[in-house]
Every structure is written in C-alpha cells, then in structure tokens.
Amino acid sequence: MTAANKTSVPMMKQEIDALKKQYNNKECYFCGAPYTKNHNCPARGKTCSKCNKLNHFAKVCKSKGVNEISQQEAGTSASELMIDTVNSMLVKHADGPDAVIRIVDQKLDLVFKIDTGAEANVLPVSNYYSMVPNPRLQPTKDILTSYSRERLQVLGFVELCICYKEGEKQVHRFHVVNTDHKPILSRKTSQNMKLIKFILNVQNKPATSMKPKMARILEEYGDVFEGVGKLPGKCKIHLKEGAVPTVQPPKRVPFALQEKLKEELDRLEVMGIIEKTTLPTEWVNSIVVVQKPNGSLRICLDAVDLNKWVQHPYHPIPSFDDVQDLMHFLNWTQDKDTSPWN
C-alpha cells in the first residue's frame, strides 16, 4: 500500500461515518439535500465557494467570515448593503491583502485583513482584551452577518485611533466580535487611510516599466510626440518625362464600413491631413480600407500607377565613420544628466 493510499483510508472512514450520521438525520452533511440509501452526493470533488475547501457546498459550510453588516433599529428591518471587490494588494498573503495597522493609544501593532466587501471594521474579542488599557466598550444595535447569512455575536464597539506606517492618524469605529477571525478593515476605512485606491482608467503599458532616460526624453520633447506627425510646408512630387496620368476606379467598401469611412475622412479633413476637391484632376488613386482590431479604420492610398512615374530623390546618408570624422575636434562628449559624477 502506497503512502497516498494510507492517508486516504482515514479520510474515507470519516466520510463514511459522516454519511451514516446524516442518513439517520435524513439530510446530507456535504450538500444539504435529502439523504437516501442510494444518495449520490453532488458535492463530492467540488470546491466550496466560501472557504475554498473540497467536498461540500457553501450553504452547509461551517466557516465564518465577516463580509457585510446591516443595521436594524427597533421595529425596522435590516437593510442590504453593497459588496465590492479589490484587485490590488498591499502585502501578499495566502488569505488576501493584509496591512500592519498601529493602534496609537495602546501602542499595539495588529495585522488587519483589507476586505473591500466588508461594510464594518471588525475586531476579535481576543485582540480587544490584549489591549492595555482596554478601550471603552460601548453597546450597539448593529447586526453583523456573513455571506451565509449567519449572525455573529457582537459585544459592542470601540473607537480606536489608528495609523498605517507614518501616515495620518485617524479615529474609526471597530465592532468587537466573538470570533477567532483575523481583524478586518472595511472598504471605507481602507480608502480613508489611502491603503487602497479604485482606478477607473486602465492603461495597457504601466508607467513604471518606462526607463528613467526615456521618461526624461518624453518630458523634455513632449511636443514632438503630440499630434499625427504632420510636417510644415508642402512636398512637390516630380514626375518623369512622358508620364501618363491614370484615373483608378474606386474600390468597393463593405456597407458596414461606409459610415465609419465617411467619419474618418471627415476627421482627416478637419485635421488638415487631406483636402476635399470637386474639380477634375488628372491623377486619381483609389484607397484601401483596413479595419483595426479596436474597430477603427486605417486608410491607405493605393498609388501603384503613380509610383511608376515618380522621380525619387536620392540623398546619401552619412555613415558612422563620416560622423566620427566630423567630430574629430571633440575630445569628450557627455550627457550631463546621465553623468555618473553628477
């Protein structure tokens, strides 16, 4: 028998004992469904959405976690509050984002779980009694419930002055609960202490990946990277002798792209990139329309006939040796901002 089989035997025995127990109670311990002699539990091999453990459903899960709070005054019903989530983490931890919070008056550091689904700050009773002196415990009518709608035993609330590292000191209300759960910071408190930030704008390329020298160039010559690259002046195209003007027929554009094409042409005309004309012209070049992945259009000029008659200018490009010869009179060249001696 292998080690894996040895460890599985007691687990199978526990499952069998649990099934026998639930058979007498007529209710499955793992899924909560009515139990019969030939019951095939649907929870076998499934993961609980509440505690992430195997072989049971969340509706029969016994674990507790505070994720919401509702207030109930005398003669009124409890109100449902909204639950949100967060993606960023301050400290990587197996149970989620954590932060070490300083209790100022008691000079005590506690590790809090940042739970943006929680509408209240939660302090376990064990942490409350570890504070010297104990803060004044005040009565409350607040009702704390978990995702499974289980009520937690609230002993009262305390007002604590807290801070994160060298940040601003703030006073917040904490509900003292009879639980062994980790202390919890609510969404509102985490935002007020600037521990989390909700970002509504998503960038494809984070700014932190840009090299410092590249960032300095973009900041110093930012005007070069703005606009569409339109250069001042006009470019004159010289044609070879005997050039025969050509009028290309327009290429068909799919009906679904015709409205987008008109909008793009109007935009280019407003920007001064193209100019509309209704007069006869000797040269007419068709366009090629390509749809980008983001849905916008790229318009290209198909000047295949015109290119046959264009006289191309030739400008020799200096090589590295040519540039080096022109700089022979310089002994040192150095960028002041990147000098290691500055």
N, C-alpha and C positions, 0 to 999 in steps of 0.2 A: 504494500500500500504506500503510495507516494505521500509527501508532506501535504500536498494540496488536498488529497482525499481525507487525510487525518483531520485537518482543520475544518473540512466540510461536514464531517459526521456530527459534531455537536450542534452546528448550525441547523442541519436537517432535523435533529431531535427537537430543538427549540421550536422550529416551525411546526412540527407535528404536534407538539404539546399545545402550542397556541391554537392550532386548528381544532384539536379536540375540545379545548376550553370554549372556543367560540361556537362549536357545534351545539354545545349544551345551551348557550345563550341565543342561538338562532341568528347570530349576526357575525359576519366575517370580521376578524380583527384587523385585516390588512386593507380591505376595500370598503367595508361598511355595508355591503349588500347582504340580503338574507342568505343564511347559510343552509345548504342542503347536503345530503350524503355524498353526492357526486359533484360538489361545488368546484368549479374551475376558476380560481381567483384571477381576475383580470389585472390585479396589481403586481403579480409576480414578474420580476425583472424590470418593472417600471421605476422611475425616479420621482420622488416626491418634489413638487414644485415649491414647497415651503422650507424644508430642511435639506434638500438635495441628497437624501439617503434613499436606498433601494427598497423595493418590495412593499410599498404602501402608498396610499393616496394622501393628498393634503387634508382631506376632510376628516381623516381619522388620525392625523399626525398629532403627537402629544407635545411637541416642542413649542415654545412660546417665543415670540419676538414682537416688540412694540413697533408698530408702523403707522398708527393713526390714533387720534384722540378726538372724542366728541364731548361736548358739554351738555349737561342735562340739568336744568333747573327744576325746582319743584313744580309739578304739574305740566311740564313741557317735555317733548320728545327729543331724543338725541339727534343731532344733525350730522349728516355725512360730509366729510372733508376730503379734499382732493389729494391724490397721491402722485408724486412726481419721482423721476429718477435722475441720476447724475452719471457722467462718463469719466470725468477727470478724477484723479486720486492724489491725495497728499502723501500718504505713506502706503506702500504696497504691503498688503496683509492678506492672509488666507480668507478672512471673513469680510473683507471690504476695506474702504478707505478709513484710516484711523488718524487721530491727531492727539498729541500730548497737550492737555489744557492745564493751565496753572490756576488753582483755587487760591486767590490772593490772600484773603484774611487768614486762612488756615495754613498757608504756605505748603500746599499739597499739590502734587502733580498726578493727574489721572489720565489714563488712555481712554478717549471717547471714540465711539464709532460715529462717523458722519453719515447720517441717514436722511437723505432728502425726501424720503417718503414719510418721515415722521413729522407730526404736527406739534410735538411737545418734546421738551428736554426730559430725559429720564435718568434718575439717579438710584441705583440699587440701594437697599437699606444697609447692606454691609459697608458700602462706601460712605454712607451717611454717618454711621457710628465710628468710622475710622477718622473722622474729622475732629480735631481738638482746637477750640471748643466746638461742640455740636451747634450748628446753626438753629435758629428758632424754627420749629416745625409748625406750620400753620394749616388749619383744616381747609379742605377743598371739596367741591361737588363734581369736579371733573371726573369723567369716566374714560379710562384707557382700555382700548380693545386691540387685539392682534388681528392679523389677516383672517384667521379662522373664527373671528367674532368672539373670542374668549376674553372675558373681562379680567383685568389684572387688579390685584389688590393695591390700591393707592392709599398710603398712610398719611399723605399731606403734601405740602410743597414748601420749598425754601427759596430764598433769594440769595444768590451767590454772585460775588464779584470775581470774574474770570478774565483771563487774557491768554493769547497764544504767542509764545516766544516774547519778543519785545514790543508786541502790538498794543493797541489801545485797550484799557481796562473797561469792561462793560459789566453791568448787572443784569442777570437773566434769571427767570423762574425755572426751577427744576422740580419735577414731580418725584417724590420718594416712593419707590415701588418695592413690594416684597417679591423680589425675583433675583436670580443669580446671573441675569443677563448683563452684558457689558454696558457701561454708561453710554447714553445716546445724546447726540446733538441734533436738534431738528434742522429743517431746511432754513427757516427764518433766522435762527441764531447763527448758523454757519455762514449765511450770506452777510449778516451784520458784522461778523468778525472777519469777513473777507477771506474765509477759508475756501470757499467755492465761488465760482462765477459762471453764470449761464451765458453761453456765447451763441448768438443767433446767426452769425456770419461765419461760414466755413470756407477756409482758403485751401486750395489744392496743394500749395507749397508753403510750409511753415516758414516764418521769418527767421527762426533760429538756425535753419540749415544754411543760410546765406553767410558766406565768408565775410569777415570784417572789411577786407580790402574792397570786395565787390559792393558792400553796403555803402562804403565811403564814396565810391565812384558814382553810384546811383544817386547819392545825396548831392554830390558836387555838380554833376552834369545831368540833373534830372530833366531839364528841358529837352535834352537830346532824345530821351526815351518817351516823350509825350507825343500824341498825335499819331498820324499814319505814315510819317516819313516823307511828306511832300516837300520837295526842294524848291527854292525860289527860282524864278526865271523860266524860260521856255527852251525846249530841246528841238532843234531842227534836224529832220531826217533827210539826208542826201540820197538821191536815187541814181542808179546807173543810167547811162545813155541808152535810149531805146526801151525804157521801162513801159510796159503795157498795163494800164490801170485795170483792176479786176473788181467786180462787184459780186461778192459772195451772197448766195441766198441765205436768209435767216434759218437757223436750225430750230426745229420744233422743241418747245419746252412743255413738259408734262403739265396738265391742267392744275394739278395740286400745287405746283411751284410757281404758277404765273403770278399770283397775288404777292408772294414773297419776293419774286424777282422785281416786280414794279416798286415795291417798298425799298428794296436795296438800291435800285437805280436812282430813285428819288433821293435817298440818303447820300449817295456818292455825288450827286449833282449839287446838293446843298453844301457839301464839304468842299466843293470846287475841284474834285478829282476828275470828273467828266463834265462835258458841256453838251447840252442838247442842241441839235440843229435840225431844221426842216428844209434846208436848201439842198439842191442836188450836189453830189460830191463824186469825184472820180473813183475814189477808193472806199469800198465798203467791206468791212471784215465782220464775220459772224462771231458770236460769243459762245462759250462753253460754260454751262451752269453745273456746279457740283455742290451737293448738299453735304455740309459738315456733320460730324457726329452730334454736335449740340443743336442741330436743326437749322442753323443759319446757312446762307449761301455764299459760295465763292464763285466770282465771275471772272473768267479768263477770256482774253482776246485771242482768237484763232487767226493770227496774221501770217499764215503759211505762204500765201501768194505774195504778200508784201515783202516778206523777208528775202525772197529770191532776188529782189531788185534793190535792196538797201546796200549802200556803200558803208561798210563798217569801218569806223576809225580805229587806228592801231596806236596804242600808247605803250612804250616799253616800261615794264615795271622794274624798278631798281632791285637788285639782289641784296642779300645781307652784306656781302663784301663791298658793294658800292656804297651802302650807307656807312659801313665801318670806315671806309677811306675818307668819306666826307667829315667824319668826326675824329680825324687823327689828331687834331689840335687839342682835344679834350683829354685831360689826364684822369679825371674822376667823374663819374655820373652816379647820382644817388637820389633816391626819393626821400625827401625829408621826413615825411610822415611814417615811412616804413623803416627808418634807420634804427638799428638795434642800440645805438648810442644815445638816442633821444629819450 
